[in-house]
Amino acid sequence: MRFMVCPQCGIANFYVKNKKGERINVKVTWDIEIVLVDKSKSLAGFNLDELFCLGCSWHGKKSELRKYCI
Ligand SMILES: [Zn+2]
């Protein structure tokens, strides 16, 4: 499976947050589907509209991600 990368630093590891501010690590497939890194967890209650990069300060929508590193 191939994953979308950060438009700023080029890595494929992101997290999303819930209302409590808890974070969960995700990746985004080329089909723009958000998938959990740890499959034993659940995305319930997490805001999938804003992704945060684990490698830099970038955050934004999954539609802003790229297929390839810059
Ligand atoms: Zn980044």
N, CA, C, O and the ligand as a Tripos MOL2 file, in Angstrom:
@<TRIPOS>MOLECULE
protein
  281   279    71     0     0
PROTEIN
NO_CHARGES

@<TRIPOS>ATOM
      1 N           0.8450   -1.1980    0.0000 N.3       1 MET1
      2 CA          0.0000    0.0000    0.0000 C.3       1 MET1
      3 C           0.8840    1.2540    0.0000 C.2       1 MET1
      4 O           1.8900    1.3190    0.7070 O.2       1 MET1
      5 N           0.5010    2.2170   -0.7850 N.am      2 ARG2
      6 CA          1.2800    3.4560   -0.8560 C.3       2 ARG2
      7 C           0.5690    4.5580   -0.0770 C.2       2 ARG2
      8 O          -0.6590    4.6090    0.0030 O.2       2 ARG2
      9 N           1.3940    5.4420    0.4970 N.am      3 PHE3
     10 CA          0.8290    6.4640    1.3680 C.3       3 PHE3
     11 C           1.1920    7.8720    0.9110 C.2       3 PHE3
     12 O           2.2610    8.1170    0.3530 O.2       3 PHE3
     13 N           0.2680    8.7790    1.1680 N.am      4 MET4
     14 CA          0.4810   10.1910    0.8590 C.3       4 MET4
     15 C           1.5180   10.7610    1.8240 C.2       4 MET4
     16 O           1.6720   10.2860    2.9500 O.2       4 MET4
     17 N           2.2210   11.7870    1.3570 N.am      5 VAL5
     18 CA          3.2770   12.3790    2.1930 C.3       5 VAL5
     19 C           3.0030   13.8560    2.4660 C.2       5 VAL5
     20 O           2.2220   14.5140    1.7780 O.2       5 VAL5
     21 N           3.6780   14.3400    3.4960 N.am      6 CYS6
     22 CA          3.5660   15.7430    3.9060 C.3       6 CYS6
     23 C           4.0960   16.6540    2.7980 C.2       6 CYS6
     24 O           5.1700   16.3920    2.2580 O.2       6 CYS6
     25 N           3.3680   17.7170    2.4460 N.am      7 PRO7
     26 CA          3.8280   18.6180    1.3900 C.3       7 PRO7
     27 C           5.0470   19.4470    1.8120 C.2       7 PRO7
     28 O           5.6960   20.0800    0.9790 O.2       7 PRO7
     29 N           5.3430   19.4350    3.0990 N.am      8 GLN8
     30 CA          6.4370   20.2670    3.5910 C.3       8 GLN8
     31 C           7.7260   19.4610    3.8250 C.2       8 GLN8
     32 O           8.8010   19.8970    3.4150 O.2       8 GLN8
     33 N           7.6310   18.2820    4.4830 N.am      9 CYS9
     34 CA          8.8550   17.5360    4.7990 C.3       9 CYS9
     35 C           8.9080   16.1660    4.1220 C.2       9 CYS9
     36 O           9.9650   15.5350    4.1180 O.2       9 CYS9
     37 N           7.8060   15.6890    3.5530 N.am     10 GLY10
     38 CA          7.8660   14.4730    2.7540 C.3      10 GLY10
     39 C           7.6950   13.1560    3.4880 C.2      10 GLY10
     40 O           7.8340   12.1020    2.8680 O.2      10 GLY10
     41 N           7.3950   13.1700    4.7990 N.am     11 ILE11
     42 CA          7.1850   11.8910    5.4750 C.3      11 ILE11
     43 C           5.6950   11.5120    5.4370 C.2      11 ILE11
     44 O           4.8330   12.3440    5.1570 O.2      11 ILE11
     45 N           5.4220   10.2380    5.7270 N.am     12 ALA12
     46 CA          4.0540    9.7220    5.5860 C.3      12 ALA12
     47 C           3.3770    9.4910    6.9310 C.2      12 ALA12
     48 O           2.3350    8.8380    7.0010 O.2      12 ALA12
     49 N           3.9610   10.0190    7.9910 N.am     13 ASN13
     50 CA          3.4000    9.7780    9.3270 C.3      13 ASN13
     51 C           2.7210   11.0320    9.8710 C.2      13 ASN13
     52 O           3.3230   12.1010    9.9690 O.2      13 ASN13
     53 N           1.4550   10.8640   10.2190 N.am     14 PHE14
     54 CA          0.6500   11.9740   10.7090 C.3      14 PHE14
     55 C          -0.1020   11.5550   11.9640 C.2      14 PHE14
     56 O          -0.1460   10.3740   12.3080 O.2      14 PHE14
     57 N          -0.6920   12.5310   12.6410 N.am     15 TYR15
     58 CA         -1.6220   12.1870   13.7120 C.3      15 TYR15
     59 C          -2.8430   13.0750   13.6180 C.2      15 TYR15
     60 O          -2.8060   14.1480   13.0160 O.2      15 TYR15
     61 N          -3.9300   12.6130   14.2240 N.am     16 VAL16
     62 CA         -5.1400   13.4090   14.3440 C.3      16 VAL16
     63 C          -5.4450   13.5390   15.8340 C.2      16 VAL16
     64 O          -4.9190   12.7880   16.6570 O.2      16 VAL16
     65 N          -6.3020   14.5040   16.1670 N.am     17 LYS17
     66 CA         -6.6100   14.7530   17.5790 C.3      17 LYS17
     67 C          -8.1080   14.6270   17.8310 C.2      17 LYS17
     68 O          -8.9250   14.7740   16.9210 O.2      17 LYS17
     69 N          -8.4450   14.3510   19.0810 N.am     18 ASN18
     70 CA         -9.8540   14.4080   19.4690 C.3      18 ASN18
     71 C         -10.0770   15.6500   20.3330 C.2      18 ASN18
     72 O          -9.1630   16.4500   20.5300 O.2      18 ASN18
     73 N         -11.2820   15.7980   20.8380 N.am     19 LYS19
     74 CA        -11.6110   17.0130   21.5920 C.3      19 LYS19
     75 C         -10.8130   17.1470   22.8750 C.2      19 LYS19
     76 O         -10.5920   18.2560   23.3630 O.2      19 LYS19
     77 N         -10.3790   16.0170   23.4220 N.am     20 LYS20
     78 CA         -9.5740   16.0610   24.6470 C.3      20 LYS20
     79 C          -8.1230   16.4160   24.3560 C.2      20 LYS20
     80 O          -7.3270   16.6060   25.2760 O.2      20 LYS20
     81 N          -7.7810   16.5050   23.0690 N.am     21 GLY21
     82 CA         -6.3980   16.8090   22.7060 C.3      21 GLY21
     83 C          -5.5210   15.5760   22.6130 C.2      21 GLY21
     84 O          -4.3060   15.6890   22.4520 O.2      21 GLY21
     85 N          -6.1320   14.3840   22.7140 N.am     22 GLU22
     86 CA         -5.3530   13.1510   22.5750 C.3      22 GLU22
     87 C          -4.9870   12.9530   21.1040 C.2      22 GLU22
     88 O          -5.7280   13.3500   20.2050 O.2      22 GLU22
     89 N          -3.8420   12.3360   20.8840 N.am     23 ARG23
     90 CA         -3.3580   12.1240   19.5230 C.3      23 ARG23
     91 C          -3.3700   10.6560   19.1700 C.2      23 ARG23
     92 O          -3.1940    9.7950   20.0310 O.2      23 ARG23
     93 N          -3.5820   10.3730   17.8790 N.am     24 ILE24
     94 CA         -3.4760    8.9960   17.4130 C.3      24 ILE24
     95 C          -2.7650    9.0230   16.0600 C.2      24 ILE24
     96 O          -3.0600    9.8590   15.2050 O.2      24 ILE24
     97 N          -1.8150    8.0860   15.8820 N.am     25 ASN25
     98 CA         -0.9990    8.0950   14.6640 C.3      25 ASN25
     99 C          -1.7450    7.4480   13.4980 C.2      25 ASN25
    100 O          -2.3500    6.3850   13.6380 O.2      25 ASN25
    101 N          -1.6880    8.1150   12.3490 N.am     26 VAL26
    102 CA         -2.3720    7.6200   11.1470 C.3      26 VAL26
    103 C          -1.4690    7.7770    9.9230 C.2      26 VAL26
    104 O          -0.4560    8.4760    9.9480 O.2      26 VAL26
    105 N          -1.8810    7.0960    8.8530 N.am     27 LYS27
    106 CA         -1.3070    7.3160    7.5290 C.3      27 LYS27
    107 C          -2.4620    7.5530    6.5840 C.2      27 LYS27
    108 O          -3.6120    7.2690    6.9200 O.2      27 LYS27
    109 N          -2.1660    8.0730    5.3960 N.am     28 VAL28
    110 CA         -3.2140    8.3470    4.4090 C.3      28 VAL28
    111 C          -2.8310    7.6370    3.1130 C.2      28 VAL28
    112 O          -1.7680    7.8890    2.5460 O.2      28 VAL28
    113 N          -3.7070    6.7500    2.6540 N.am     29 THR29
    114 CA         -3.4110    5.9910    1.4350 C.3      29 THR29
    115 C          -3.5620    6.8830    0.2060 C.2      29 THR29
    116 O          -4.0780    7.9980    0.2830 O.2      29 THR29
    117 N          -3.0960    6.3590   -0.9340 N.am     30 TRP30
    118 CA         -3.2330    7.1060   -2.1960 C.3      30 TRP30
    119 C          -4.6980    7.2910   -2.5680 C.2      30 TRP30
    120 O          -5.0230    8.1640   -3.3730 O.2      30 TRP30
    121 N          -5.5790    6.4910   -2.0020 N.am     31 ASP31
    122 CA         -7.0190    6.6820   -2.2170 C.3      31 ASP31
    123 C          -7.5960    7.7180   -1.2490 C.2      31 ASP31
    124 O          -8.8130    7.8830   -1.1610 O.2      31 ASP31
    125 N          -6.7140    8.4160   -0.5230 N.am     32 ILE32
    126 CA         -7.1000    9.4440    0.4520 C.3      32 ILE32
    127 C          -7.9580    8.8560    1.5570 C.2      32 ILE32
    128 O          -8.9270    9.4620    2.0140 O.2      32 ILE32
    129 N          -7.5760    7.6660    1.9680 N.am     33 GLU33
    130 CA         -8.2690    7.0310    3.0960 C.3      33 GLU33
    131 C          -7.3340    7.0710    4.3010 C.2      33 GLU33
    132 O          -6.1650    6.6930    4.2100 O.2      33 GLU33
    133 N          -7.8650    7.5350    5.4290 N.am     34 ILE34
    134 CA         -7.0600    7.6120    6.6480 C.3      34 ILE34
    135 C          -7.0560    6.2480    7.3300 C.2      34 ILE34
    136 O          -8.1150    5.6930    7.6220 O.2      34 ILE34
    137 N          -5.8620    5.7070    7.5830 N.am     35 VAL35
    138 CA         -5.7500    4.4020    8.2380 C.3      35 VAL35
    139 C          -4.9140    4.5300    9.5040 C.2      35 VAL35
    140 O          -3.9700    5.3180    9.5680 O.2      35 VAL35
    141 N          -5.2790    3.7420   10.5050 N.am     36 LEU36
    142 CA         -4.5570    3.7550   11.7700 C.3      36 LEU36
    143 C          -3.2440    3.0050   11.6450 C.2      36 LEU36
    144 O          -3.1740    1.9830   10.9620 O.2      36 LEU36
    145 N          -2.2120    3.5000   12.2930 N.am     37 VAL37
    146 CA         -0.9500    2.7690   12.3570 C.3      37 VAL37
    147 C          -1.1280    1.5650   13.2910 C.2      37 VAL37
    148 O          -0.6770    0.4620   12.9820 O.2      37 VAL37
    149 N          -1.7820    1.7850   14.4270 N.am     38 ASP38
    150 CA         -2.0780    0.7180   15.3810 C.3      38 ASP38
    151 C          -3.5180    0.2530   15.1720 C.2      38 ASP38
    152 O          -4.4690    0.9120   15.5930 O.2      38 ASP38
    153 N          -3.6530   -0.9030   14.5080 N.am     39 LYS39
    154 CA         -4.9950   -1.3610   14.1200 C.3      39 LYS39
    155 C          -5.8700   -1.7440   15.3120 C.2      39 LYS39
    156 O          -7.0790   -1.9200   15.1570 O.2      39 LYS39
    157 N          -5.2780   -1.8740   16.4960 N.am     40 SER40
    158 CA         -6.0820   -2.2620   17.6570 C.3      40 SER40
    159 C          -6.8500   -1.0660   18.2170 C.2      40 SER40
    160 O          -7.6990   -1.2330   19.0930 O.2      40 SER40
    161 N          -6.5580    0.1460   17.7200 N.am     41 LYS41
    162 CA         -7.2440    1.3350   18.2270 C.3      41 LYS41
    163 C          -8.3990    1.7230   17.3270 C.2      41 LYS41
    164 O          -8.6560    1.0710   16.3150 O.2      41 LYS41
    165 N          -9.0940    2.7870   17.6990 N.am     42 SER42
    166 CA        -10.2590    3.2280   16.9440 C.3      42 SER42
    167 C         -10.1670    4.7140   16.6670 C.2      42 SER42
    168 O          -9.6600    5.4810   17.4860 O.2      42 SER42
    169 N         -10.6610    5.1160   15.5060 N.am     43 LEU43
    170 CA        -10.6610    6.5380   15.1450 C.3      43 LEU43
    171 C         -11.9120    7.2540   15.6670 C.2      43 LEU43
    172 O         -12.0910    8.4450   15.4110 O.2      43 LEU43
    173 N         -12.7670    6.5460   16.3870 N.am     44 ALA44
    174 CA        -14.0090    7.1480   16.8720 C.3      44 ALA44
    175 C         -13.7200    8.3680   17.7320 C.2      44 ALA44
    176 O         -12.9200    8.3010   18.6650 O.2      44 ALA44
    177 N         -14.3610    9.4660   17.4220 N.am     45 GLY45
    178 CA        -14.1980   10.6810   18.2100 C.3      45 GLY45
    179 C         -13.0490   11.5610   17.7530 C.2      45 GLY45
    180 O         -12.8950   12.6750   18.2540 O.2      45 GLY45
    181 N         -12.2410   11.0910   16.8180 N.am     46 PHE46
    182 CA        -11.1180   11.8950   16.3460 C.3      46 PHE46
    183 C         -11.5310   12.7590   15.1550 C.2      46 PHE46
    184 O         -12.3320   12.3530   14.3130 O.2      46 PHE46
    185 N         -10.9620   13.9530   15.1130 N.am     47 ASN47
    186 CA        -11.2510   14.8920   14.0300 C.3      47 ASN47
    187 C         -10.3600   14.5770   12.8330 C.2      47 ASN47
    188 O          -9.1580   14.8400   12.8580 O.2      47 ASN47
    189 N         -10.9570   14.0130   11.7870 N.am     48 LEU48
    190 CA        -10.1860   13.5960   10.6160 C.3      48 LEU48
    191 C         -10.0270   14.7220    9.5970 C.2      48 LEU48
    192 O          -9.4150   14.5320    8.5460 O.2      48 LEU48
    193 N         -10.5750   15.8840    9.9110 N.am     49 ASP49
    194 CA        -10.4910   17.0030    8.9710 C.3      49 ASP49
    195 C          -9.1670   17.7390    9.0750 C.2      49 ASP49
    196 O          -8.7990   18.4990    8.1790 O.2      49 ASP49
    197 N          -8.4520   17.5150   10.1700 N.am     50 GLU50
    198 CA         -7.1620   18.1840   10.2990 C.3      50 GLU50
    199 C          -6.0940   17.1670   10.6750 C.2      50 GLU50
    200 O          -6.1630   16.5130   11.7160 O.2      50 GLU50
    201 N          -5.1020   17.0560    9.7950 N.am     51 LEU51
    202 CA         -3.9760   16.1510   10.0180 C.3      51 LEU51
    203 C          -2.7740   16.9670   10.4720 C.2      51 LEU51
    204 O          -2.5650   18.0970   10.0310 O.2      51 LEU51
    205 N          -1.9860   16.3690   11.3670 N.am     52 PHE52
    206 CA         -0.7560   17.0070   11.8350 C.3      52 PHE52
    207 C           0.4140   16.1140   11.4620 C.2      52 PHE52
    208 O           0.3650   14.9010   11.6660 O.2      52 PHE52
    209 N           1.4630   16.7110   10.9160 N.am     53 CYS53
    210 CA          2.6480   15.9440   10.5220 C.3      53 CYS53
    211 C           3.4860   15.6310   11.7530 C.2      53 CYS53
    212 O           3.6410   16.4700   12.6410 O.2      53 CYS53
    213 N           4.0340   14.3990   11.8000 N.am     54 LEU54
    214 CA          4.9090   14.0220   12.9150 C.3      54 LEU54
    215 C           6.3440   14.5150   12.7020 C.2      54 LEU54
    216 O           7.1640   14.4700   13.6190 O.2      54 LEU54
    217 N           6.6360   14.9810   11.5010 N.am     55 GLY55
    218 CA          8.0140   15.3580   11.2160 C.3      55 GLY55
    219 C           8.2800   16.8520   11.1680 C.2      55 GLY55
    220 O           9.4310   17.2790   11.2520 O.2      55 GLY55
    221 N           7.2290   17.6510   11.0330 N.am     56 CYS56
    222 CA          7.4320   19.0990   10.9470 C.3      56 CYS56
    223 C           6.1820   19.8020   11.4710 C.2      56 CYS56
    224 O           5.3160   19.1720   12.0790 O.2      56 CYS56
    225 N           6.0950   21.0830   11.2360 N.am     57 SER57
    226 CA          4.9960   21.8650   11.8060 C.3      57 SER57
    227 C           3.7540   21.8750   10.9210 C.2      57 SER57
    228 O           2.7730   22.5470   11.2390 O.2      57 SER57
    229 N           3.7880   21.1300    9.8060 N.am     58 TRP58
    230 CA          2.6600   21.1890    8.8780 C.3      58 TRP58
    231 C           1.4020   20.5960    9.4970 C.2      58 TRP58
    232 O           1.4610   19.5770   10.1850 O.2      58 TRP58
    233 N           0.2670   21.2360    9.2490 N.am     59 HIS59
    234 CA         -1.0340   20.6290    9.5250 C.3      59 HIS59
    235 C          -2.0140   21.1530    8.5120 C.2      59 HIS59
    236 O          -1.8950   22.2830    8.0370 O.2      59 HIS59
    237 N          -2.9880   20.3240    8.1800 N.am     60 GLY60
    238 CA         -3.9590   20.7300    7.1710 C.3      60 GLY60
    239 C          -4.8430   19.5650    6.7960 C.2      60 GLY60
    240 O          -4.9070   18.5570    7.4990 O.2      60 GLY60
    241 N          -5.5300   19.7230    5.6660 N.am     61 LYS61
    242 CA         -6.4730   18.6940    5.2340 C.3      61 LYS61
    243 C          -5.7550   17.5980    4.4380 C.2      61 LYS61
    244 O          -4.7020   17.8210    3.8390 O.2      61 LYS61
    245 N          -6.3660   16.4080    4.4550 N.am     62 LYS62
    246 CA         -5.7490   15.2900    3.7470 C.3      62 LYS62
    247 C          -5.6640   15.5490    2.2430 C.2      62 LYS62
    248 O          -4.8210   14.9740    1.5550 O.2      62 LYS62
    249 N          -6.5430   16.4210    1.7370 N.am     63 SER63
    250 CA         -6.5200   16.7400    0.3070 C.3      63 SER63
    251 C          -5.2960   17.5670   -0.0840 C.2      63 SER63
    252 O          -5.0060   17.7210   -1.2710 O.2      63 SER63
    253 N          -4.5810   18.0990    0.9020 N.am     64 GLU64
    254 CA         -3.3910   18.9010    0.6040 C.3      64 GLU64
    255 C          -2.1190   18.0610    0.5450 C.2      64 GLU64
    256 O          -1.0490   18.5660    0.2050 O.2      64 GLU64
    257 N          -2.2410   16.7790    0.8780 N.am     65 LEU65
    258 CA         -1.0570   15.9140    0.8780 C.3      65 LEU65
    259 C          -0.6240   15.5980   -0.5510 C.2      65 LEU65
    260 O          -1.3810   15.7940   -1.5010 O.2      65 LEU65
    261 N           0.6140   15.1020   -0.6860 N.am     66 ARG66
    262 CA          1.1370   14.7540   -2.0050 C.3      66 ARG66
    263 C           1.4500   13.2730   -2.0930 C.2      66 ARG66
    264 O           1.5910   12.5850   -1.0820 O.2      66 ARG66
    265 N           1.5550   12.7960   -3.3370 N.am     67 LYS67
    266 CA          1.8810   11.3780   -3.5280 C.3      67 LYS67
    267 C           3.3710   11.1100   -3.4000 C.2      67 LYS67
    268 O           3.7810   10.0210   -2.9970 O.2      67 LYS67
    269 N           4.1660   12.0870   -3.7380 N.am     68 TYR68
    270 CA          5.6130   11.8770   -3.7460 C.3      68 TYR68
    271 C           6.3100   12.9270   -2.8980 C.2      68 TYR68
    272 O           5.7940   14.0250   -2.6860 O.2      68 TYR68
    273 N           7.5110   12.5620   -2.4120 N.am     69 CYS69
    274 CA          8.3390   13.5340   -1.7050 C.3      69 CYS69
    275 C           8.7610   14.6280   -2.6780 C.2      69 CYS69
    276 O           8.8690   14.4080   -3.8850 O.2      69 CYS69
    277 N           8.9920   15.7990   -2.1260 N.am     70 ILE70
    278 CA          9.3930   16.9290   -2.9630 C.3      70 ILE70
    279 C          10.8320   16.7140   -3.4700 C.2      70 ILE70
    280 O          11.3630   17.5540   -4.1960 O.2      70 ILE70
    281 ZN          5.9020   17.3660    7.5420 Zn       71 ZN71
@<TRIPOS>BOND
     1     1     2 1
     2     2     3 1
     3     3     4 2
     4     3     5 am
     5     5     6 1
     6     6     7 1
     7     7     8 2
     8     7     9 am
     9     9    10 1
    10    10    11 1
    11    11    12 2
    12    11    13 am
    13    13    14 1
    14    14    15 1
    15    15    16 2
    16    15    17 am
    17    17    18 1
    18    18    19 1
    19    19    20 2
    20    19    21 am
    21    21    22 1
    22    22    23 1
    23    23    24 2
    24    23    25 am
    25    25    26 1
    26    26    27 1
    27    27    28 2
    28    27    29 am
    29    29    30 1
    30    30    31 1
    31    31    32 2
    32    31    33 am
    33    33    34 1
    34    34    35 1
    35    35    36 2
    36    35    37 am
    37    37    38 1
    38    38    39 1
    39    39    40 2
    40    39    41 am
    41    41    42 1
    42    42    43 1
    43    43    44 2
    44    43    45 am
    45    45    46 1
    46    46    47 1
    47    47    48 2
    48    47    49 am
    49    49    50 1
    50    50    51 1
    51    51    52 2
    52    51    53 am
    53    53    54 1
    54    54    55 1
    55    55    56 2
    56    55    57 am
    57    57    58 1
    58    58    59 1
    59    59    60 2
    60    59    61 am
    61    61    62 1
    62    62    63 1
    63    63    64 2
    64    63    65 am
    65    65    66 1
    66    66    67 1
    67    67    68 2
    68    67    69 am
    69    69    70 1
    70    70    71 1
    71    71    72 2
    72    71    73 am
    73    73    74 1
    74    74    75 1
    75    75    76 2
    76    75    77 am
    77    77    78 1
    78    78    79 1
    79    79    80 2
    80    79    81 am
    81    81    82 1
    82    82    83 1
    83    83    84 2
    84    83    85 am
    85    85    86 1
    86    86    87 1
    87    87    88 2
    88    87    89 am
    89    89    90 1
    90    90    91 1
    91    91    92 2
    92    91    93 am
    93    93    94 1
    94    94    95 1
    95    95    96 2
    96    95    97 am
    97    97    98 1
    98    98    99 1
    99    99   100 2
   100    99   101 am
   101   101   102 1
   102   102   103 1
   103   103   104 2
   104   103   105 am
   105   105   106 1
   106   106   107 1
   107   107   108 2
   108   107   109 am
   109   109   110 1
   110   110   111 1
   111   111   112 2
   112   111   113 am
   113   113   114 1
   114   114   115 1
   115   115   116 2
   116   115   117 am
   117   117   118 1
   118   118   119 1
   119   119   120 2
   120   119   121 am
   121   121   122 1
   122   122   123 1
   123   123   124 2
   124   123   125 am
   125   125   126 1
   126   126   127 1
   127   127   128 2
   128   127   129 am
   129   129   130 1
   130   130   131 1
   131   131   132 2
   132   131   133 am
   133   133   134 1
   134   134   135 1
   135   135   136 2
   136   135   137 am
   137   137   138 1
   138   138   139 1
   139   139   140 2
   140   139   141 am
   141   141   142 1
   142   142   143 1
   143   143   144 2
   144   143   145 am
   145   145   146 1
   146   146   147 1
   147   147   148 2
   148   147   149 am
   149   149   150 1
   150   150   151 1
   151   151   152 2
   152   151   153 am
   153   153   154 1
   154   154   155 1
   155   155   156 2
   156   155   157 am
   157   157   158 1
   158   158   159 1
   159   159   160 2
   160   159   161 am
   161   161   162 1
   162   162   163 1
   163   163   164 2
   164   163   165 am
   165   165   166 1
   166   166   167 1
   167   167   168 2
   168   167   169 am
   169   169   170 1
   170   170   171 1
   171   171   172 2
   172   171   173 am
   173   173   174 1
   174   174   175 1
   175   175   176 2
   176   175   177 am
   177   177   178 1
   178   178   179 1
   179   179   180 2
   180   179   181 am
   181   181   182 1
   182   182   183 1
   183   183   184 2
   184   183   185 am
   185   185   186 1
   186   186   187 1
   187   187   188 2
   188   187   189 am
   189   189   190 1
   190   190   191 1
   191   191   192 2
   192   191   193 am
   193   193   194 1
   194   194   195 1
   195   195   196 2
   196   195   197 am
   197   197   198 1
   198   198   199 1
   199   199   200 2
   200   199   201 am
   201   201   202 1
   202   202   203 1
   203   203   204 2
   204   203   205 am
   205   205   206 1
   206   206   207 1
   207   207   208 2
   208   207   209 am
   209   209   210 1
   210   210   211 1
   211   211   212 2
   212   211   213 am
   213   213   214 1
   214   214   215 1
   215   215   216 2
   216   215   217 am
   217   217   218 1
   218   218   219 1
   219   219   220 2
   220   219   221 am
   221   221   222 1
   222   222   223 1
   223   223   224 2
   224   223   225 am
   225   225   226 1
   226   226   227 1
   227   227   228 2
   228   227   229 am
   229   229   230 1
   230   230   231 1
   231   231   232 2
   232   231   233 am
   233   233   234 1
   234   234   235 1
   235   235   236 2
   236   235   237 am
   237   237   238 1
   238   238   239 1
   239   239   240 2
   240   239   241 am
   241   241   242 1
   242   242   243 1
   243   243   244 2
   244   243   245 am
   245   245   246 1
   246   246   247 1
   247   247   248 2
   248   247   249 am
   249   249   250 1
   250   250   251 1
   251   251   252 2
   252   251   253 am
   253   253   254 1
   254   254   255 1
   255   255   256 2
   256   255   257 am
   257   257   258 1
   258   258   259 1
   259   259   260 2
   260   259   261 am
   261   261   262 1
   262   262   263 1
   263   263   264 2
   264   263   265 am
   265   265   266 1
   266   266   267 1
   267   267   268 2
   268   267   269 am
   269   269   270 1
   270   270   271 1
   271   271   272 2
   272   271   273 am
   273   273   274 1
   274   274   275 1
   275   275   276 2
   276   275   277 am
   277   277   278 1
   278   278   279 1
   279   279   280 2
@<TRIPOS>SUBSTRUCTURE
     1 MET1         2 RESIDUE 1 A MET
     2 ARG2         6 RESIDUE 1 A ARG
     3 PHE3        10 RESIDUE 1 A PHE
     4 MET4        14 RESIDUE 1 A MET
     5 VAL5        18 RESIDUE 1 A VAL
     6 CYS6        22 RESIDUE 1 A CYS
     7 PRO7        26 RESIDUE 1 A PRO
     8 GLN8        30 RESIDUE 1 A GLN
     9 CYS9        34 RESIDUE 1 A CYS
    10 GLY10       38 RESIDUE 1 A GLY
    11 ILE11       42 RESIDUE 1 A ILE
    12 ALA12       46 RESIDUE 1 A ALA
    13 ASN13       50 RESIDUE 1 A ASN
    14 PHE14       54 RESIDUE 1 A PHE
    15 TYR15       58 RESIDUE 1 A TYR
    16 VAL16       62 RESIDUE 1 A VAL
    17 LYS17       66 RESIDUE 1 A LYS
    18 ASN18       70 RESIDUE 1 A ASN
    19 LYS19       74 RESIDUE 1 A LYS
    20 LYS20       78 RESIDUE 1 A LYS
    21 GLY21       82 RESIDUE 1 A GLY
    22 GLU22       86 RESIDUE 1 A GLU
    23 ARG23       90 RESIDUE 1 A ARG
    24 ILE24       94 RESIDUE 1 A ILE
    25 ASN25       98 RESIDUE 1 A ASN
    26 VAL26      102 RESIDUE 1 A VAL
    27 LYS27      106 RESIDUE 1 A LYS
    28 VAL28      110 RESIDUE 1 A VAL
    29 THR29      114 RESIDUE 1 A THR
    30 TRP30      118 RESIDUE 1 A TRP
    31 ASP31      122 RESIDUE 1 A ASP
    32 ILE32      126 RESIDUE 1 A ILE
    33 GLU33      130 RESIDUE 1 A GLU
    34 ILE34      134 RESIDUE 1 A ILE
    35 VAL35      138 RESIDUE 1 A VAL
    36 LEU36      142 RESIDUE 1 A LEU
    37 VAL37      146 RESIDUE 1 A VAL
    38 ASP38      150 RESIDUE 1 A ASP
    39 LYS39      154 RESIDUE 1 A LYS
    40 SER40      158 RESIDUE 1 A SER
    41 LYS41      162 RESIDUE 1 A LYS
    42 SER42      166 RESIDUE 1 A SER
    43 LEU43      170 RESIDUE 1 A LEU
    44 ALA44      174 RESIDUE 1 A ALA
    45 GLY45      178 RESIDUE 1 A GLY
    46 PHE46      182 RESIDUE 1 A PHE
    47 ASN47      186 RESIDUE 1 A ASN
    48 LEU48      190 RESIDUE 1 A LEU
    49 ASP49      194 RESIDUE 1 A ASP
    50 GLU50      198 RESIDUE 1 A GLU
    51 LEU51      202 RESIDUE 1 A LEU
    52 PHE52      206 RESIDUE 1 A PHE
    53 CYS53      210 RESIDUE 1 A CYS
    54 LEU54      214 RESIDUE 1 A LEU
    55 GLY55      218 RESIDUE 1 A GLY
    56 CYS56      222 RESIDUE 1 A CYS
    57 SER57      226 RESIDUE 1 A SER
    58 TRP58      230 RESIDUE 1 A TRP
    59 HIS59      234 RESIDUE 1 A HIS
    60 GLY60      238 RESIDUE 1 A GLY
    61 LYS61      242 RESIDUE 1 A LYS
    62 LYS62      246 RESIDUE 1 A LYS
    63 SER63      250 RESIDUE 1 A SER
    64 GLU64      254 RESIDUE 1 A GLU
    65 LEU65      258 RESIDUE 1 A LEU
    66 ARG66      262 RESIDUE 1 A ARG
    67 LYS67      266 RESIDUE 1 A LYS
    68 TYR68      270 RESIDUE 1 A TYR
    69 CYS69      274 RESIDUE 1 A CYS
    70 ILE70      278 RESIDUE 1 A ILE
    71 ZN71       281 GROUP 0 **** ****
